[in-house]
Each structure stands twice: as C-alpha cells, then as structure tokens.
C-alpha cells in the first residue's frame, strides 16, 4: 500500500482559499437556490389561488340556489 503524502498548509492559507472559494461559488449557488424557490412558490401560489377561486364559485352557486328557493321548487 502506498504511503500517504502529507503537504503542510498553514491554516491562514487554507482559510484564505476557503474564503476565495466561497466568494466565487457562493453567490451563483445562492442565486440559483433562490430562483428555484421563487419559481416553486409562484407555482404553488397560483395553484392555491385557482383552487380558492373554484371554491368561491361553488360556494356562490350554492348560496344563490339556497336564496332562490332550492332546485326548482
């Protein structure tokens, strides 16, 4: 089994590399996640709005039938 090669890297250099990586990768990743959630929430809110509109229409029809004396009586 080959020996493991160890490379000494100072914690400061590692910290700077991590910050640089986060600065380059972070904003596009955060933007894509926010965009994905925005699309999902817009679709869900549209579905809820449509369902609410159907419910209100059914309720309105039932109320009009009740106020008009029922089914043709």
Secondary structure per residue as TSV (DSSP state, phi and psi in degrees):
chain	resnum	aa	ss	phi	psi
A	1	X	-	360.0	132.4
A	2	X	-	-71.5	151.0
A	3	X	-	-72.7	149.6
A	4	X	-	-80.9	131.8
A	5	X	-	-89.1	124.6
A	6	X	-	-103.8	133.3
A	7	X	-	-118.3	128.5
A	8	X	-	-84.6	119.7
A	9	X	-	-126.1	129.9
A	10	X	-	-69.7	151.8
A	11	X	H	-65.5	-29.1
A	12	X	H	-67.2	-44.3
A	13	X	H	-65.1	-40.0
A	14	X	H	-63.7	-40.9
A	15	X	H	-63.2	-42.5
A	16	X	H	-65.0	-40.9
A	17	X	H	-63.6	-40.1
A	18	X	H	-65.6	-40.5
A	19	X	H	-63.4	-42.7
A	20	X	H	-63.6	-43.0
A	21	X	H	-61.8	-44.3
A	22	X	H	-64.6	-36.5
A	23	X	H	-68.5	-32.9
A	24	X	H	-84.0	-42.6
A	25	X	H	-91.0	-31.0
A	26	X	H	-59.4	-56.3
A	27	X	H	-60.0	-45.0
A	28	X	H	-64.3	-37.4
A	29	X	H	-65.5	-45.2
A	30	X	H	-63.8	-39.0
A	31	X	H	-65.4	-41.6
A	32	X	H	-69.0	-37.0
A	33	X	H	-66.4	-44.0
A	34	X	H	-63.3	-40.0
A	35	X	H	-64.4	-42.9
A	36	X	H	-61.2	-46.4
A	37	X	H	-65.3	-37.3
A	38	X	H	-62.4	-42.5
A	39	X	H	-64.7	-45.6
A	40	X	H	-61.9	-46.5
A	41	X	H	-64.0	-37.0
A	42	X	H	-64.8	-42.7
A	43	X	H	-64.5	-44.0
A	44	X	H	-64.6	-41.2
A	45	X	H	-67.8	-35.4
A	46	X	H	-64.6	-40.9
A	47	X	H	-65.4	-41.8
A	48	X	H	-65.1	-41.8
A	49	X	H	-62.4	-42.4
A	50	X	H	-65.9	-42.3
A	51	X	H	-63.6	-40.9
A	52	X	H	-64.5	-41.2
A	53	X	H	-62.8	-41.1
A	54	X	H	-64.5	-42.3
A	55	X	H	-62.3	-44.0
A	56	X	H	-64.7	-39.0
A	57	X	H	-64.0	-44.2
A	58	X	H	-63.4	-41.7
A	59	X	H	-63.2	-42.3
A	60	X	H	-61.8	-44.6
A	61	X	H	-63.3	-43.1
A	62	X	H	-64.2	-40.1
A	63	X	H	-66.6	-41.6
A	64	X	H	-64.2	-40.7
A	65	X	H	-61.8	-42.4
A	66	X	H	-64.9	-45.0
A	67	X	H	-70.8	-26.7
A	68	X	T	-86.4	4.4
A	69	X	T	98.3	17.5
A	70	X	S	91.5	-158.7
A	71	X	S	-86.8	76.2
A	72	X	-	74.2	19.6
A	73	X	-	-83.2	360.0
